[in-house]
Amino acid sequence: MDTDFWLQRWEHGQTGFHQSRVMPLLQKHWPGLGLPAGSRVLVPLAGKSLDVAWLAEQGHAVLAVELSPIAVGQFFEEHALRPDIRTTPRGTLYRAGSIEFLCGDIFGLDAATLAGCAACYDRAALIALPPALRTRYVRHVYDQLPAGCRTLLLTLDYPQAEMDGPPFSVPESEVRALYGERWRIERLEHRDILDQEPHFAARGISRLGTDAYRLTAT
């Protein structure tokens, strides 16, 4: 992963990918995962997403992982939270109530940390990674999540030749190739969203869809 690219985006305020509302597909499909209250949820490459706070409001213990200390600091500031901060071998850990942010590299997560997660919400991680890193990411993170772990995965699908990512196109065929060996895959919904994303249209994209998947680790 090009860590400098993402750190510079946050440093220069180039964060057009940040959403000013909770993701509607999260609100619609998360209850269908049927997770018990208190379940620990991993949110990889979280930025300062409002989705993290929403998940905590549903009664979950949230572990968000984010590379940029600027993003982490802004999350707690904007939610008027004063976290406890400590250094760990995997990065700097910020904790306030049921929300933890680990400021560090997603590839630095260890097996013990991932084994404690009952669920994962992946809106921004898989589509942020170029093809060469997506397999490594799935092997390192998803292969260490426990059996029975449930994931809500959101992806984008567009003609990759029409635009350089990130975000990258990850079509259904690739999702099934990446996860099919260990995870049960259910595509919950497909939406055509080009008319809602004018900045994609302005970059010459002719088609843009988003897909929601429920994955269950076997």
C-alpha positions in Angstrom: 0.0 0.0 0.0 1.3 3.5 -0.9 1.2 4.9 2.6 2.6 8.2 1.6 -0.2 8.7 -0.9 -2.9 8.4 1.8 -1.0 10.3 4.5 -0.5 13.2 2.0 -4.2 13.2 1.1 -5.1 13.7 4.8 -2.3 16.2 5.3 -3.5 18.4 2.3 -7.2 18.0 3.1 -7.8 16.0 -0.1 -10.5 13.8 1.4 -13.4 13.9 -1.1 -13.9 10.3 -0.3 -15.1 11.1 3.2 -18.9 10.9 3.4 -20.9 13.5 5.4 -23.5 10.9 6.3 -23.8 7.3 7.5 -23.7 5.0 4.5 -27.3 4.0 3.7 -26.3 0.5 2.6 -24.8 0.0 6.1 -28.0 1.1 7.8 -30.1 -1.1 5.5 -28.0 -4.4 5.5 -26.2 -4.4 8.8 -29.2 -5.7 10.9 -29.3 -8.7 8.6 -26.0 -9.9 9.9 -27.8 -10.8 13.1 -24.9 -9.9 15.4 -25.3 -10.1 19.2 -24.9 -6.8 21.1 -21.3 -6.3 22.2 -19.8 -8.0 19.2 -16.4 -6.7 18.2 -16.4 -5.2 14.7 -13.3 -4.5 12.6 -13.5 -1.5 10.3 -10.3 -1.5 8.1 -9.0 1.7 6.5 -11.7 3.7 8.4 -10.6 7.3 7.8 -12.9 9.3 10.1 -16.0 7.7 8.9 -19.3 8.4 10.6 -20.1 4.7 10.1 -17.7 4.0 13.0 -19.9 6.0 15.5 -23.0 4.5 14.0 -21.8 0.9 14.6 -20.9 1.8 18.2 -24.4 3.2 18.7 -25.8 -0.2 17.7 -24.1 -1.6 20.7 -20.9 -2.9 19.2 -17.3 -2.7 20.3 -15.6 -1.1 17.3 -12.0 -1.6 16.3 -11.2 0.9 13.5 -7.9 0.8 11.8 -6.5 3.9 10.1 -3.1 4.9 8.8 -3.4 8.7 9.3 -3.1 10.3 12.7 -4.9 13.3 11.3 -7.9 11.3 10.4 -8.0 9.6 13.8 -7.6 13.0 15.6 -10.4 14.6 13.6 -12.7 11.7 14.3 -12.5 12.1 18.1 -12.5 15.9 17.9 -15.6 15.9 15.7 -17.4 13.5 18.0 -16.3 15.5 21.2 -14.6 12.4 22.6 -11.3 12.5 24.6 -9.6 9.2 24.0 -7.1 7.4 26.2 -4.0 7.0 24.1 -1.3 4.3 24.4 1.5 2.9 22.2 1.3 -0.8 21.2 3.5 -3.0 18.9 0.9 -2.5 16.2 0.5 1.2 16.4 -1.0 3.9 18.5 -4.3 2.9 20.1 -7.0 5.5 20.8 -9.9 4.4 23.0 -13.1 6.2 24.1 -16.0 4.1 25.4 -16.7 1.3 23.0 -14.6 2.8 20.1 -11.0 2.0 19.5 -8.9 3.4 16.7 -5.6 1.7 15.9 -3.5 4.2 14.1 -1.2 2.0 12.1 -0.8 -0.2 9.0 -3.6 -2.7 8.3 -0.9 -5.3 7.4 0.5 -4.9 10.9 -2.5 -6.5 12.6 -1.7 -9.7 14.4 -3.6 -12.9 14.6 -4.7 -12.4 18.2 -6.3 -9.0 17.4 -8.2 -10.3 14.3 -9.3 -13.5 16.1 -11.2 -11.4 18.6 -13.4 -9.8 15.9 -16.9 -11.3 15.4 -17.6 -9.1 12.4 -16.1 -6.8 9.8 -17.4 -3.8 7.9 -15.4 -3.1 4.8 -16.6 -0.1 2.9 -13.3 1.6 2.0 -10.5 -0.9 2.3 -10.8 -3.4 -0.5 -11.6 -0.8 -3.1 -8.7 1.4 -2.0 -6.2 -1.2 -2.8 -4.7 -1.9 -6.3 -5.1 -5.4 -7.7 -1.6 -6.6 -6.6 -2.4 -5.8 -3.0 -6.0 -7.0 -2.8 -5.0 -10.7 -2.6 -2.4 -9.9 0.1 -5.0 -7.9 2.1 -7.6 -10.7 2.0 -5.0 -13.3 3.0 -3.6 -11.3 5.8 -6.8 -9.9 7.3 -9.7 -12.1 6.3 -7.9 -15.4 6.6 -7.2 -14.6 10.2 -10.7 -13.7 11.2 -12.5 -16.5 13.1 -14.9 -19.0 11.8 -18.5 -17.6 11.9 -17.3 -14.1 11.4 -19.8 -12.0 9.4 -18.8 -9.2 7.0 -20.7 -6.5 5.2 -18.5 -5.7 2.1 -19.3 -2.8 -0.1 -17.6 -2.5 -3.5 -17.7 -0.4 -6.7 -17.9 -1.8 -10.2 -17.0 0.4 -13.2 -14.9 -0.1 -16.4 -11.4 0.1 -14.8 -9.9 1.2 -18.1 -11.9 4.5 -18.0 -10.3 5.7 -14.7 -7.3 5.2 -12.5 -8.1 4.3 -8.9 -8.4 4.6 -6.1 -11.2 3.9 -5.6 -10.8 0.8 -7.7 -13.4 -1.4 -9.5 -13.9 -4.8 -7.8 -16.5 -6.7 -9.8 -18.4 -9.7 -8.5 -16.2 -12.2 -10.3 -13.2 -10.8 -8.3 -15.0 -10.8 -5.0 -15.8 -14.5 -5.5 -12.3 -15.3 -6.6 -10.8 -13.5 -3.5 -13.2 -14.9 -0.9 -14.8 -18.0 -2.3 -12.3 -20.5 -0.9 -13.2 -19.8 2.7 -16.2 -17.4 2.8 -19.8 -18.0 2.0 -20.8 -15.1 -0.3 -24.2 -13.6 -0.8 -24.7 -10.5 -3.0 -27.4 -8.6 -1.2 -27.9 -5.7 -3.6 -26.7 -3.9 -6.7 -27.3 -0.3 -7.3 -26.5 1.8 -10.4 -25.3 5.1 -8.9 -23.6 7.1 -11.7 -26.3 9.7 -11.7 -25.6 10.3 -7.9 -21.8 10.6 -8.4 -21.2 13.5 -10.8 -17.4 13.6 -10.0 -17.2 10.0 -11.5 -19.1 11.1 -14.6 -16.8 14.1 -14.9 -13.8 11.7 -15.1 -15.3 9.9 -18.1 -16.9 6.9 -16.4 -19.7 5.5 -18.5 -21.1 3.1 -15.9 -20.9 2.9 -12.1 -22.5 0.5 -9.7 -22.1 -0.4 -6.1 -22.6 -3.9 -4.6 -23.3 -5.0 -1.1 -22.2 -8.5 0.0 -22.7 -10.6 3.2 -19.7 -12.8 3.8 -19.6 -15.6 6.4 -16.4 -17.3 7.3 -16.5 -21.1 7.3 
